[in-house]
Amino acid sequence: MSMVELVRTNDTVLVSFIEVLLRDAGVSVIVADENMSVLEGSLGVLPRRVLIDEEDEEQAKALLKDAGVGDWIKGPEGMF
């Protein structure tokens, strides 16, 4: 199983929304760097990364677009 980064953001509410949206649709989700706030002093400086199985990428992108948060999908060149 190969994981791909779908979204990277400092917005913890957005990360939670995306995580619930994808899990409810049956997509496996890992939120990386979630506990980095301990190192940064809970300032929200370090972004969290939403990772999904490569096989679920198209479905996940469609779900985010349908939910109105498609602009947050990470582009192929590492740009948002």
mmJSON file of the N, C-alpha and C atoms, coordinates in Angstrom:
{"data_MODEL":{"atom_site":{
"group_PDB":["ATOM","ATOM","ATOM","ATOM","ATOM","ATOM","ATOM","ATOM","ATOM","ATOM","ATOM","ATOM","ATOM","ATOM","ATOM","ATOM","ATOM","ATOM","ATOM","ATOM","ATOM","ATOM","ATOM","ATOM","ATOM","ATOM","ATOM","ATOM","ATOM","ATOM","ATOM","ATOM","ATOM","ATOM","ATOM","ATOM","ATOM","ATOM","ATOM","ATOM","ATOM","ATOM","ATOM","ATOM","ATOM","ATOM","ATOM","ATOM","ATOM","ATOM","ATOM","ATOM","ATOM","ATOM","ATOM","ATOM","ATOM","ATOM","ATOM","ATOM","ATOM","ATOM","ATOM","ATOM","ATOM","ATOM","ATOM","ATOM","ATOM","ATOM","ATOM","ATOM","ATOM","ATOM","ATOM","ATOM","ATOM","ATOM","ATOM","ATOM","ATOM","ATOM","ATOM","ATOM","ATOM","ATOM","ATOM","ATOM","ATOM","ATOM","ATOM","ATOM","ATOM","ATOM","ATOM","ATOM","ATOM","ATOM","ATOM","ATOM","ATOM","ATOM","ATOM","ATOM","ATOM","ATOM","ATOM","ATOM","ATOM","ATOM","ATOM","ATOM","ATOM","ATOM","ATOM","ATOM","ATOM","ATOM","ATOM","ATOM","ATOM","ATOM","ATOM","ATOM","ATOM","ATOM","ATOM","ATOM","ATOM","ATOM","ATOM","ATOM","ATOM","ATOM","ATOM","ATOM","ATOM","ATOM","ATOM","ATOM","ATOM","ATOM","ATOM","ATOM","ATOM","ATOM","ATOM","ATOM","ATOM","ATOM","ATOM","ATOM","ATOM","ATOM","ATOM","ATOM","ATOM","ATOM","ATOM","ATOM","ATOM","ATOM","ATOM","ATOM","ATOM","ATOM","ATOM","ATOM","ATOM","ATOM","ATOM","ATOM","ATOM","ATOM","ATOM","ATOM","ATOM","ATOM","ATOM","ATOM","ATOM","ATOM","ATOM","ATOM","ATOM","ATOM","ATOM","ATOM","ATOM","ATOM","ATOM","ATOM","ATOM","ATOM","ATOM","ATOM","ATOM","ATOM","ATOM","ATOM","ATOM","ATOM","ATOM","ATOM","ATOM","ATOM","ATOM","ATOM","ATOM","ATOM","ATOM","ATOM","ATOM","ATOM","ATOM","ATOM","ATOM","ATOM","ATOM","ATOM","ATOM","ATOM","ATOM","ATOM","ATOM","ATOM","ATOM","ATOM","ATOM","ATOM","ATOM","ATOM","ATOM","ATOM","ATOM","ATOM","ATOM","ATOM","ATOM","ATOM"],
"id":[1,2,3,4,5,6,7,8,9,10,11,12,13,14,15,16,17,18,19,20,21,22,23,24,25,26,27,28,29,30,31,32,33,34,35,36,37,38,39,40,41,42,43,44,45,46,47,48,49,50,51,52,53,54,55,56,57,58,59,60,61,62,63,64,65,66,67,68,69,70,71,72,73,74,75,76,77,78,79,80,81,82,83,84,85,86,87,88,89,90,91,92,93,94,95,96,97,98,99,100,101,102,103,104,105,106,107,108,109,110,111,112,113,114,115,116,117,118,119,120,121,122,123,124,125,126,127,128,129,130,131,132,133,134,135,136,137,138,139,140,141,142,143,144,145,146,147,148,149,150,151,152,153,154,155,156,157,158,159,160,161,162,163,164,165,166,167,168,169,170,171,172,173,174,175,176,177,178,179,180,181,182,183,184,185,186,187,188,189,190,191,192,193,194,195,196,197,198,199,200,201,202,203,204,205,206,207,208,209,210,211,212,213,214,215,216,217,218,219,220,221,222,223,224,225,226,227,228,229,230,231,232,233,234,235,236,237,238,239,240],
"type_symbol":["N","C","C","N","C","C","N","C","C","N","C","C","N","C","C","N","C","C","N","C","C","N","C","C","N","C","C","N","C","C","N","C","C","N","C","C","N","C","C","N","C","C","N","C","C","N","C","C","N","C","C","N","C","C","N","C","C","N","C","C","N","C","C","N","C","C","N","C","C","N","C","C","N","C","C","N","C","C","N","C","C","N","C","C","N","C","C","N","C","C","N","C","C","N","C","C","N","C","C","N","C","C","N","C","C","N","C","C","N","C","C","N","C","C","N","C","C","N","C","C","N","C","C","N","C","C","N","C","C","N","C","C","N","C","C","N","C","C","N","C","C","N","C","C","N","C","C","N","C","C","N","C","C","N","C","C","N","C","C","N","C","C","N","C","C","N","C","C","N","C","C","N","C","C","N","C","C","N","C","C","N","C","C","N","C","C","N","C","C","N","C","C","N","C","C","N","C","C","N","C","C","N","C","C","N","C","C","N","C","C","N","C","C","N","C","C","N","C","C","N","C","C","N","C","C","N","C","C","N","C","C","N","C","C","N","C","C","N","C","C"],
"label_atom_id":["N","CA","C","N","CA","C","N","CA","C","N","CA","C","N","CA","C","N","CA","C","N","CA","C","N","CA","C","N","CA","C","N","CA","C","N","CA","C","N","CA","C","N","CA","C","N","CA","C","N","CA","C","N","CA","C","N","CA","C","N","CA","C","N","CA","C","N","CA","C","N","CA","C","N","CA","C","N","CA","C","N","CA","C","N","CA","C","N","CA","C","N","CA","C","N","CA","C","N","CA","C","N","CA","C","N","CA","C","N","CA","C","N","CA","C","N","CA","C","N","CA","C","N","CA","C","N","CA","C","N","CA","C","N","CA","C","N","CA","C","N","CA","C","N","CA","C","N","CA","C","N","CA","C","N","CA","C","N","CA","C","N","CA","C","N","CA","C","N","CA","C","N","CA","C","N","CA","C","N","CA","C","N","CA","C","N","CA","C","N","CA","C","N","CA","C","N","CA","C","N","CA","C","N","CA","C","N","CA","C","N","CA","C","N","CA","C","N","CA","C","N","CA","C","N","CA","C","N","CA","C","N","CA","C","N","CA","C","N","CA","C","N","CA","C","N","CA","C","N","CA","C","N","CA","C","N","CA","C","N","CA","C","N","CA","C","N","CA","C","N","CA","C","N","CA","C","N","CA","C"],
"label_alt_id":[null,null,null,null,null,null,null,null,null,null,null,null,null,null,null,null,null,null,null,null,null,null,null,null,null,null,null,null,null,null,null,null,null,null,null,null,null,null,null,null,null,null,null,null,null,null,null,null,null,null,null,null,null,null,null,null,null,null,null,null,null,null,null,null,null,null,null,null,null,null,null,null,null,null,null,null,null,null,null,null,null,null,null,null,null,null,null,null,null,null,null,null,null,null,null,null,null,null,null,null,null,null,null,null,null,null,null,null,null,null,null,null,null,null,null,null,null,null,null,null,null,null,null,null,null,null,null,null,null,null,null,null,null,null,null,null,null,null,null,null,null,null,null,null,null,null,null,null,null,null,null,null,null,null,null,null,null,null,null,null,null,null,null,null,null,null,null,null,null,null,null,null,null,null,null,null,null,null,null,null,null,null,null,null,null,null,null,null,null,null,null,null,null,null,null,null,null,null,null,null,null,null,null,null,null,null,null,null,null,null,null,null,null,null,null,null,null,null,null,null,null,null,null,null,null,null,null,null,null,null,null,null,null,null,null,null,null,null,null,null],
"label_comp_id":["MET","MET","MET","SER","SER","SER","MET","MET","MET","VAL","VAL","VAL","GLU","GLU","GLU","LEU","LEU","LEU","VAL","VAL","VAL","ARG","ARG","ARG","THR","THR","THR","ASN","ASN","ASN","ASP","ASP","ASP","THR","THR","THR","VAL","VAL","VAL","LEU","LEU","LEU","VAL","VAL","VAL","SER","SER","SER","PHE","PHE","PHE","ILE","ILE","ILE","GLU","GLU","GLU","VAL","VAL","VAL","LEU","LEU","LEU","LEU","LEU","LEU","ARG","ARG","ARG","ASP","ASP","ASP","ALA","ALA","ALA","GLY","GLY","GLY","VAL","VAL","VAL","SER","SER","SER","VAL","VAL","VAL","ILE","ILE","ILE","VAL","VAL","VAL","ALA","ALA","ALA","ASP","ASP","ASP","GLU","GLU","GLU","ASN","ASN","ASN","MET","MET","MET","SER","SER","SER","VAL","VAL","VAL","LEU","LEU","LEU","GLU","GLU","GLU","GLY","GLY","GLY","SER","SER","SER","LEU","LEU","LEU","GLY","GLY","GLY","VAL","VAL","VAL","LEU","LEU","LEU","PRO","PRO","PRO","ARG","ARG","ARG","ARG","ARG","ARG","VAL","VAL","VAL","LEU","LEU","LEU","ILE","ILE","ILE","ASP","ASP","ASP","GLU","GLU","GLU","GLU","GLU","GLU","ASP","ASP","ASP","GLU","GLU","GLU","GLU","GLU","GLU","GLN","GLN","GLN","ALA","ALA","ALA","LYS","LYS","LYS","ALA","ALA","ALA","LEU","LEU","LEU","LEU","LEU","LEU","LYS","LYS","LYS","ASP","ASP","ASP","ALA","ALA","ALA","GLY","GLY","GLY","VAL","VAL","VAL","GLY","GLY","GLY","ASP","ASP","ASP","TRP","TRP","TRP","ILE","ILE","ILE","LYS","LYS","LYS","GLY","GLY","GLY","PRO","PRO","PRO","GLU","GLU","GLU","GLY","GLY","GLY","MET","MET","MET","PHE","PHE","PHE"],
"label_asym_id":["A","A","A","A","A","A","A","A","A","A","A","A","A","A","A","A","A","A","A","A","A","A","A","A","A","A","A","A","A","A","A","A","A","A","A","A","A","A","A","A","A","A","A","A","A","A","A","A","A","A","A","A","A","A","A","A","A","A","A","A","A","A","A","A","A","A","A","A","A","A","A","A","A","A","A","A","A","A","A","A","A","A","A","A","A","A","A","A","A","A","A","A","A","A","A","A","A","A","A","A","A","A","A","A","A","A","A","A","A","A","A","A","A","A","A","A","A","A","A","A","A","A","A","A","A","A","A","A","A","A","A","A","A","A","A","A","A","A","A","A","A","A","A","A","A","A","A","A","A","A","A","A","A","A","A","A","A","A","A","A","A","A","A","A","A","A","A","A","A","A","A","A","A","A","A","A","A","A","A","A","A","A","A","A","A","A","A","A","A","A","A","A","A","A","A","A","A","A","A","A","A","A","A","A","A","A","A","A","A","A","A","A","A","A","A","A","A","A","A","A","A","A","A","A","A","A","A","A","A","A","A","A","A","A","A","A","A","A","A","A"],
"label_entity_id":["1","1","1","1","1","1","1","1","1","1","1","1","1","1","1","1","1","1","1","1","1","1","1","1","1","1","1","1","1","1","1","1","1","1","1","1","1","1","1","1","1","1","1","1","1","1","1","1","1","1","1","1","1","1","1","1","1","1","1","1","1","1","1","1","1","1","1","1","1","1","1","1","1","1","1","1","1","1","1","1","1","1","1","1","1","1","1","1","1","1","1","1","1","1","1","1","1","1","1","1","1","1","1","1","1","1","1","1","1","1","1","1","1","1","1","1","1","1","1","1","1","1","1","1","1","1","1","1","1","1","1","1","1","1","1","1","1","1","1","1","1","1","1","1","1","1","1","1","1","1","1","1","1","1","1","1","1","1","1","1","1","1","1","1","1","1","1","1","1","1","1","1","1","1","1","1","1","1","1","1","1","1","1","1","1","1","1","1","1","1","1","1","1","1","1","1","1","1","1","1","1","1","1","1","1","1","1","1","1","1","1","1","1","1","1","1","1","1","1","1","1","1","1","1","1","1","1","1","1","1","1","1","1","1","1","1","1","1","1","1"],
"label_seq_id":[1,1,1,2,2,2,3,3,3,4,4,4,5,5,5,6,6,6,7,7,7,8,8,8,9,9,9,10,10,10,11,11,11,12,12,12,13,13,13,14,14,14,15,15,15,16,16,16,17,17,17,18,18,18,19,19,19,20,20,20,21,21,21,22,22,22,23,23,23,24,24,24,25,25,25,26,26,26,27,27,27,28,28,28,29,29,29,30,30,30,31,31,31,32,32,32,33,33,33,34,34,34,35,35,35,36,36,36,37,37,37,38,38,38,39,39,39,40,40,40,41,41,41,42,42,42,43,43,43,44,44,44,45,45,45,46,46,46,47,47,47,48,48,48,49,49,49,50,50,50,51,51,51,52,52,52,53,53,53,54,54,54,55,55,55,56,56,56,57,57,57,58,58,58,59,59,59,60,60,60,61,61,61,62,62,62,63,63,63,64,64,64,65,65,65,66,66,66,67,67,67,68,68,68,69,69,69,70,70,70,71,71,71,72,72,72,73,73,73,74,74,74,75,75,75,76,76,76,77,77,77,78,78,78,79,79,79,80,80,80],
"pdbx_PDB_ins_code":[null,null,null,null,null,null,null,null,null,null,null,null,null,null,null,null,null,null,null,null,null,null,null,null,null,null,null,null,null,null,null,null,null,null,null,null,null,null,null,null,null,null,null,null,null,null,null,null,null,null,null,null,null,null,null,null,null,null,null,null,null,null,null,null,null,null,null,null,null,null,null,null,null,null,null,null,null,null,null,null,null,null,null,null,null,null,null,null,null,null,null,null,null,null,null,null,null,null,null,null,null,null,null,null,null,null,null,null,null,null,null,null,null,null,null,null,null,null,null,null,null,null,null,null,null,null,null,null,null,null,null,null,null,null,null,null,null,null,null,null,null,null,null,null,null,null,null,null,null,null,null,null,null,null,null,null,null,null,null,null,null,null,null,null,null,null,null,null,null,null,null,null,null,null,null,null,null,null,null,null,null,null,null,null,null,null,null,null,null,null,null,null,null,null,null,null,null,null,null,null,null,null,null,null,null,null,null,null,null,null,null,null,null,null,null,null,null,null,null,null,null,null,null,null,null,null,null,null,null,null,null,null,null,null,null,null,null,null,null,null],
"Cartn_x":[0.846,0.0,0.894,0.651,1.41,0.51,1.019,0.246,0.629,-0.356,-0.118,-0.658,-0.007,-0.451,-1.566,-2.702,-3.86,-3.961,-3.75,-3.885,-2.819,-2.315,-1.384,-1.865,-2.161,-2.686,-2.446,-2.48,-2.404,-3.801,-4.82,-6.205,-6.686,-6.691,-7.054,-8.527,-9.374,-10.797,-10.971,-10.268,-10.327,-9.821,-8.733,-8.189,-9.22,-9.866,-10.885,-12.065,-12.497,-13.603,-13.257,-12.08,-11.655,-11.524,-10.971,-10.802,-12.159,-13.13,-14.462,-15.141,-15.048,-15.651,-15.135,-13.823,-13.223,-13.515,-13.414,-13.691,-15.14,-16.073,-17.48,-17.719,-16.867,-16.978,-16.187,-15.555,-14.811,-13.371,-12.851,-11.466,-10.584,-9.528,-8.583,-7.759,-7.653,-6.978,-5.961,-4.806,-3.806,-3.521,-3.588,-3.212,-1.813,-0.857,0.539,0.857,1.802,2.282,1.239,0.258,-0.813,-0.294,0.718,1.234,2.444,2.739,3.881,3.638,2.387,2.092,2.851,3.24,4.034,5.374,5.97,7.258,7.151,6.035,5.897,5.215,4.798,4.15,2.687,2.025,0.599,0.256,1.173,0.94,0.271,0.259,-0.351,0.523,1.832,2.766,3.051,3.211,3.545,2.271,2.216,1.012,0.834,-0.408,-0.751,-0.924,-0.626,-0.76,-1.818,-2.725,-3.745,-3.245,-3.011,-2.495,-3.574,-3.627,-4.588,-3.882,-4.525,-4.011,-4.086,-3.04,-2.955,-4.165,-4.681,-5.827,-7.107,-7.181,-8.373,-8.266,-7.184,-6.914,-8.023,-8.462,-9.489,-10.806,-11.203,-12.426,-12.329,-11.193,-11.003,-11.031,-10.391,-10.4,-11.815,-12.575,-13.961,-14.802,-14.6,-15.338,-15.03,-13.753,-13.372,-13.943,-13.911,-14.482,-15.979,-16.671,-18.12,-18.466,-17.573,-17.805,-17.395,-16.836,-16.464,-15.091,-14.269,-12.908,-11.856,-12.226,-11.317,-10.103,-10.204,-9.065,-7.893,-8.144,-7.088,-6.312,-6.743,-6.062,-4.66,-3.707,-2.305,-2.092,-1.428,-1.151,0.024,0.229,1.298,2.695,2.843,4.178,4.447,3.595,3.773,3.157,2.455,1.792,0.354,-0.258,-1.64,-2.535],
"Cartn_y":[-1.172,0.0,1.238,2.112,3.345,4.515,5.393,6.546,7.784,8.655,9.925,11.048,12.188,13.359,14.041,14.198,14.807,16.291,16.627,18.005,18.27,19.508,19.962,21.348,21.483,22.745,22.901,24.138,24.454,24.503,24.452,24.583,23.253,23.161,21.904,21.558,22.568,22.303,21.679,22.209,21.653,20.214,19.96,18.596,17.646,18.069,17.227,16.983,18.023,17.892,16.897,17.051,16.157,14.721,14.562,13.227,12.531,13.228,12.644,12.371,13.317,13.162,11.906,11.733,10.584,9.276,9.285,8.05,7.599,8.56,8.206,7.587,7.915,7.354,6.058,5.608,4.355,4.483,5.715,5.948,5.954,5.165,5.143,6.423,7.04,8.33,8.266,8.867,9.077,10.565,11.152,12.558,12.573,12.994,13.021,14.379,14.393,15.602,16.196,15.39,15.863,16.223,15.527,15.76,16.686,17.321,18.239,19.508,19.754,20.947,20.954,19.773,19.693,20.396,20.22,20.829,22.314,22.717,24.106,24.971,24.394,25.175,25.46,24.608,24.732,26.023,26.521,27.755,27.507,26.267,25.952,26.328,26.415,26.822,25.679,24.49,23.337,22.723,22.558,22.012,20.519,20.105,18.69,18.196,16.904,16.314,15.219,15.26,14.225,13.251,12.013,10.974,9.924,9.452,8.408,7.354,6.216,5.16,5.654,5.391,5.823,5.354,4.187,3.631,4.438,5.192,5.972,7.434,7.79,9.195,9.865,9.256,9.879,10.041,9.018,9.094,10.202,10.286,11.297,12.707,12.898,14.22,14.615,13.673,13.956,14.322,13.612,13.916,15.322,15.698,17.03,18.114,17.876,18.853,18.998,17.884,17.919,18.625,18.543,19.17,20.643,21.132,22.54,22.875,21.865,22.116,21.586,21.501,20.997,21.874,23.156,24.059,23.696,22.88,22.49,21.263,20.63,19.419,19.805,19.03,19.278,18.953,19.852,19.664,18.741,18.303,17.358,17.925,19.22,19.822,20.223,19.809,20.173,21.506,22.095,23.375,23.106,24.064,23.919,24.73],
"Cartn_z":[0.0,0.0,0.0,-0.948,-1.063,-0.683,0.177,0.643,-0.158,-0.398,-1.069,-0.185,-0.278,0.478,-0.306,0.338,-0.308,0.034,1.304,1.782,2.822,2.829,3.873,4.31,5.603,6.109,7.604,8.051,9.478,10.098,9.286,9.73,10.32,11.633,12.295,12.094,11.954,11.704,10.325,9.345,7.99,7.975,8.657,8.726,9.332,10.411,11.052,10.118,9.409,8.463,7.365,6.786,5.702,6.202,7.386,7.959,8.124,8.678,8.878,7.539,6.619,5.296,4.6,4.606,3.93,4.652,5.968,6.726,6.542,6.528,6.329,4.953,3.993,2.646,2.495,3.579,3.54,3.089,3.046,2.633,3.89,3.873,4.996,4.993,6.165,6.295,7.424,7.18,8.228,8.27,9.467,9.633,10.233,9.422,9.858,10.479,11.377,12.051,12.984,13.363,14.238,15.627,16.084,17.433,17.466,16.357,16.305,17.117,17.535,18.32,19.642,20.111,21.335,21.128,19.96,19.662,19.339,18.752,18.322,19.369,20.476,21.519,21.244,20.477,20.143,19.417,18.613,17.859,16.513,16.046,14.758,13.58,13.807,12.755,11.787,12.305,11.465,10.882,9.576,8.952,9.211,9.203,9.273,7.843,7.632,6.3,6.336,5.382,5.244,4.182,4.594,3.707,3.471,2.224,1.859,1.022,0.888,0.023,-1.422,-2.162,-3.556,-4.373,-4.063,-4.785,-4.567,-3.467,-3.129,-3.557,-4.244,-4.536,-5.351,-6.411,-7.268,-6.517,-5.768,-4.983,-3.942,-3.262,-2.225,-2.808,-3.94,-4.586,-4.979,-5.505,-5.891,-4.666,-3.566,-2.341,-1.833,-1.855,-1.397,-2.305,-3.605,-4.544,-4.327,-4.154,-3.918,-2.606,-1.629,-0.322,-0.307,-1.415,-1.489,-0.962,-0.725,-0.231,-1.206,-2.458,-3.483,-3.715,-3.367,-3.537,-2.634,-1.619,-0.68,-1.133,-2.215,-2.695,-3.175,-2.727,-3.096,-4.561,-5.266,-6.689,-6.923,-8.16,-8.483,-8.302,-8.369,-8.204,-6.757,-5.847,-4.457,-4.129,-5.074,-4.842,-4.414,-3.782,-3.325,-4.228],
"occupancy":[1.0,1.0,1.0,1.0,1.0,1.0,1.0,1.0,1.0,1.0,1.0,1.0,1.0,1.0,1.0,1.0,1.0,1.0,1.0,1.0,1.0,1.0,1.0,1.0,1.0,1.0,1.0,1.0,1.0,1.0,1.0,1.0,1.0,1.0,1.0,1.0,1.0,1.0,1.0,1.0,1.0,1.0,1.0,1.0,1.0,1.0,1.0,1.0,1.0,1.0,1.0,1.0,1.0,1.0,1.0,1.0,1.0,1.0,1.0,1.0,1.0,1.0,1.0,1.0,1.0,1.0,1.0,1.0,1.0,1.0,1.0,1.0,1.0,1.0,1.0,1.0,1.0,1.0,1.0,1.0,1.0,1.0,1.0,1.0,1.0,1.0,1.0,1.0,1.0,1.0,1.0,1.0,1.0,1.0,1.0,1.0,1.0,1.0,1.0,1.0,1.0,1.0,1.0,1.0,1.0,1.0,1.0,1.0,1.0,1.0,1.0,1.0,1.0,1.0,1.0,1.0,1.0,1.0,1.0,1.0,1.0,1.0,1.0,1.0,1.0,1.0,1.0,1.0,1.0,1.0,1.0,1.0,1.0,1.0,1.0,1.0,1.0,1.0,1.0,1.0,1.0,1.0,1.0,1.0,1.0,1.0,1.0,1.0,1.0,1.0,1.0,1.0,1.0,1.0,1.0,1.0,1.0,1.0,1.0,1.0,1.0,1.0,1.0,1.0,1.0,1.0,1.0,1.0,1.0,1.0,1.0,1.0,1.0,1.0,1.0,1.0,1.0,1.0,1.0,1.0,1.0,1.0,1.0,1.0,1.0,1.0,1.0,1.0,1.0,1.0,1.0,1.0,1.0,1.0,1.0,1.0,1.0,1.0,1.0,1.0,1.0,1.0,1.0,1.0,1.0,1.0,1.0,1.0,1.0,1.0,1.0,1.0,1.0,1.0,1.0,1.0,1.0,1.0,1.0,1.0,1.0,1.0,1.0,1.0,1.0,1.0,1.0,1.0,1.0,1.0,1.0,1.0,1.0,1.0,1.0,1.0,1.0,1.0,1.0,1.0],
"B_iso_or_equiv":[0.0,0.0,0.0,0.0,0.0,0.0,0.0,0.0,0.0,0.0,0.0,0.0,0.0,0.0,0.0,0.0,0.0,0.0,0.0,0.0,0.0,0.0,0.0,0.0,0.0,0.0,0.0,0.0,0.0,0.0,0.0,0.0,0.0,0.0,0.0,0.0,0.0,0.0,0.0,0.0,0.0,0.0,0.0,0.0,0.0,0.0,0.0,0.0,0.0,0.0,0.0,0.0,0.0,0.0,0.0,0.0,0.0,0.0,0.0,0.0,0.0,0.0,0.0,0.0,0.0,0.0,0.0,0.0,0.0,0.0,0.0,0.0,0.0,0.0,0.0,0.0,0.0,0.0,0.0,0.0,0.0,0.0,0.0,0.0,0.0,0.0,0.0,0.0,0.0,0.0,0.0,0.0,0.0,0.0,0.0,0.0,0.0,0.0,0.0,0.0,0.0,0.0,0.0,0.0,0.0,0.0,0.0,0.0,0.0,0.0,0.0,0.0,0.0,0.0,0.0,0.0,0.0,0.0,0.0,0.0,0.0,0.0,0.0,0.0,0.0,0.0,0.0,0.0,0.0,0.0,0.0,0.0,0.0,0.0,0.0,0.0,0.0,0.0,0.0,0.0,0.0,0.0,0.0,0.0,0.0,0.0,0.0,0.0,0.0,0.0,0.0,0.0,0.0,0.0,0.0,0.0,0.0,0.0,0.0,0.0,0.0,0.0,0.0,0.0,0.0,0.0,0.0,0.0,0.0,0.0,0.0,0.0,0.0,0.0,0.0,0.0,0.0,0.0,0.0,0.0,0.0,0.0,0.0,0.0,0.0,0.0,0.0,0.0,0.0,0.0,0.0,0.0,0.0,0.0,0.0,0.0,0.0,0.0,0.0,0.0,0.0,0.0,0.0,0.0,0.0,0.0,0.0,0.0,0.0,0.0,0.0,0.0,0.0,0.0,0.0,0.0,0.0,0.0,0.0,0.0,0.0,0.0,0.0,0.0,0.0,0.0,0.0,0.0,0.0,0.0,0.0,0.0,0.0,0.0,0.0,0.0,0.0,0.0,0.0,0.0],
"pdbx_formal_charge":[null,null,null,null,null,null,null,null,null,null,null,null,null,null,null,null,null,null,null,null,null,null,null,null,null,null,null,null,null,null,null,null,null,null,null,null,null,null,null,null,null,null,null,null,null,null,null,null,null,null,null,null,null,null,null,null,null,null,null,null,null,null,null,null,null,null,null,null,null,null,null,null,null,null,null,null,null,null,null,null,null,null,null,null,null,null,null,null,null,null,null,null,null,null,null,null,null,null,null,null,null,null,null,null,null,null,null,null,null,null,null,null,null,null,null,null,null,null,null,null,null,null,null,null,null,null,null,null,null,null,null,null,null,null,null,null,null,null,null,null,null,null,null,null,null,null,null,null,null,null,null,null,null,null,null,null,null,null,null,null,null,null,null,null,null,null,null,null,null,null,null,null,null,null,null,null,null,null,null,null,null,null,null,null,null,null,null,null,null,null,null,null,null,null,null,null,null,null,null,null,null,null,null,null,null,null,null,null,null,null,null,null,null,null,null,null,null,null,null,null,null,null,null,null,null,null,null,null,null,null,null,null,null,null,null,null,null,null,null,null],
"auth_seq_id":[1,1,1,2,2,2,3,3,3,4,4,4,5,5,5,6,6,6,7,7,7,8,8,8,9,9,9,10,10,10,11,11,11,12,12,12,13,13,13,14,14,14,15,15,15,16,16,16,17,17,17,18,18,18,19,19,19,20,20,20,21,21,21,22,22,22,23,23,23,24,24,24,25,25,25,26,26,26,27,27,27,28,28,28,29,29,29,30,30,30,31,31,31,32,32,32,33,33,33,34,34,34,35,35,35,36,36,36,37,37,37,38,38,38,39,39,39,40,40,40,41,41,41,42,42,42,43,43,43,44,44,44,45,45,45,46,46,46,47,47,47,48,48,48,49,49,49,50,50,50,51,51,51,52,52,52,53,53,53,54,54,54,55,55,55,56,56,56,57,57,57,58,58,58,59,59,59,60,60,60,61,61,61,62,62,62,63,63,63,64,64,64,65,65,65,66,66,66,67,67,67,68,68,68,69,69,69,70,70,70,71,71,71,72,72,72,73,73,73,74,74,74,75,75,75,76,76,76,77,77,77,78,78,78,79,79,79,80,80,80],
"auth_comp_id":["MET","MET","MET","SER","SER","SER","MET","MET","MET","VAL","VAL","VAL","GLU","GLU","GLU","LEU","LEU","LEU","VAL","VAL","VAL","ARG","ARG","ARG","THR","THR","THR","ASN","ASN","ASN","ASP","ASP","ASP","THR","THR","THR","VAL","VAL","VAL","LEU","LEU","LEU","VAL","VAL","VAL","SER","SER","SER","PHE","PHE","PHE","ILE","ILE","ILE","GLU","GLU","GLU","VAL","VAL","VAL","LEU","LEU","LEU","LEU","LEU","LEU","ARG","ARG","ARG","ASP","ASP","ASP","ALA","ALA","ALA","GLY","GLY","GLY","VAL","VAL","VAL","SER","SER","SER","VAL","VAL","VAL","ILE","ILE","ILE","VAL","VAL","VAL","ALA","ALA","ALA","ASP","ASP","ASP","GLU","GLU","GLU","ASN","ASN","ASN","MET","MET","MET","SER","SER","SER","VAL","VAL","VAL","LEU","LEU","LEU","GLU","GLU","GLU","GLY","GLY","GLY","SER","SER","SER","LEU","LEU","LEU","GLY","GLY","GLY","VAL","VAL","VAL","LEU","LEU","LEU","PRO","PRO","PRO","ARG","ARG","ARG","ARG","ARG","ARG","VAL","VAL","VAL","LEU","LEU","LEU","ILE","ILE","ILE","ASP","ASP","ASP","GLU","GLU","GLU","GLU","GLU","GLU","ASP","ASP","ASP","GLU","GLU","GLU","GLU","GLU","GLU","GLN","GLN","GLN","ALA","ALA","ALA","LYS","LYS","LYS","ALA","ALA","ALA","LEU","LEU","LEU","LEU","LEU","LEU","LYS","LYS","LYS","ASP","ASP","ASP","ALA","ALA","ALA","GLY","GLY","GLY","VAL","VAL","VAL","GLY","GLY","GLY","ASP","ASP","ASP","TRP","TRP","TRP","ILE","ILE","ILE","LYS","LYS","LYS","GLY","GLY","GLY","PRO","PRO","PRO","GLU","GLU","GLU","GLY","GLY","GLY","MET","MET","MET","PHE","PHE","PHE"],
"auth_asym_id":["A","A","A","A","A","A","A","A","A","A","A","A","A","A","A","A","A","A","A","A","A","A","A","A","A","A","A","A","A","A","A","A","A","A","A","A","A","A","A","A","A","A","A","A","A","A","A","A","A","A","A","A","A","A","A","A","A","A","A","A","A","A","A","A","A","A","A","A","A","A","A","A","A","A","A","A","A","A","A","A","A","A","A","A","A","A","A","A","A","A","A","A","A","A","A","A","A","A","A","A","A","A","A","A","A","A","A","A","A","A","A","A","A","A","A","A","A","A","A","A","A","A","A","A","A","A","A","A","A","A","A","A","A","A","A","A","A","A","A","A","A","A","A","A","A","A","A","A","A","A","A","A","A","A","A","A","A","A","A","A","A","A","A","A","A","A","A","A","A","A","A","A","A","A","A","A","A","A","A","A","A","A","A","A","A","A","A","A","A","A","A","A","A","A","A","A","A","A","A","A","A","A","A","A","A","A","A","A","A","A","A","A","A","A","A","A","A","A","A","A","A","A","A","A","A","A","A","A","A","A","A","A","A","A","A","A","A","A","A","A"],
"auth_atom_id":["N","CA","C","N","CA","C","N","CA","C","N","CA","C","N","CA","C","N","CA","C","N","CA","C","N","CA","C","N","CA","C","N","CA","C","N","CA","C","N","CA","C","N","CA","C","N","CA","C","N","CA","C","N","CA","C","N","CA","C","N","CA","C","N","CA","C","N","CA","C","N","CA","C","N","CA","C","N","CA","C","N","CA","C","N","CA","C","N","CA","C","N","CA","C","N","CA","C","N","CA","C","N","CA","C","N","CA","C","N","CA","C","N","CA","C","N","CA","C","N","CA","C","N","CA","C","N","CA","C","N","CA","C","N","CA","C","N","CA","C","N","CA","C","N","CA","C","N","CA","C","N","CA","C","N","CA","C","N","CA","C","N","CA","C","N","CA","C","N","CA","C","N","CA","C","N","CA","C","N","CA","C","N","CA","C","N","CA","C","N","CA","C","N","CA","C","N","CA","C","N","CA","C","N","CA","C","N","CA","C","N","CA","C","N","CA","C","N","CA","C","N","CA","C","N","CA","C","N","CA","C","N","CA","C","N","CA","C","N","CA","C","N","CA","C","N","CA","C","N","CA","C","N","CA","C","N","CA","C","N","CA","C","N","CA","C","N","CA","C","N","CA","C","N","CA","C","N","CA","C"],
"pdbx_PDB_model_num":[1,1,1,1,1,1,1,1,1,1,1,1,1,1,1,1,1,1,1,1,1,1,1,1,1,1,1,1,1,1,1,1,1,1,1,1,1,1,1,1,1,1,1,1,1,1,1,1,1,1,1,1,1,1,1,1,1,1,1,1,1,1,1,1,1,1,1,1,1,1,1,1,1,1,1,1,1,1,1,1,1,1,1,1,1,1,1,1,1,1,1,1,1,1,1,1,1,1,1,1,1,1,1,1,1,1,1,1,1,1,1,1,1,1,1,1,1,1,1,1,1,1,1,1,1,1,1,1,1,1,1,1,1,1,1,1,1,1,1,1,1,1,1,1,1,1,1,1,1,1,1,1,1,1,1,1,1,1,1,1,1,1,1,1,1,1,1,1,1,1,1,1,1,1,1,1,1,1,1,1,1,1,1,1,1,1,1,1,1,1,1,1,1,1,1,1,1,1,1,1,1,1,1,1,1,1,1,1,1,1,1,1,1,1,1,1,1,1,1,1,1,1,1,1,1,1,1,1,1,1,1,1,1,1,1,1,1,1,1,1]
}}}
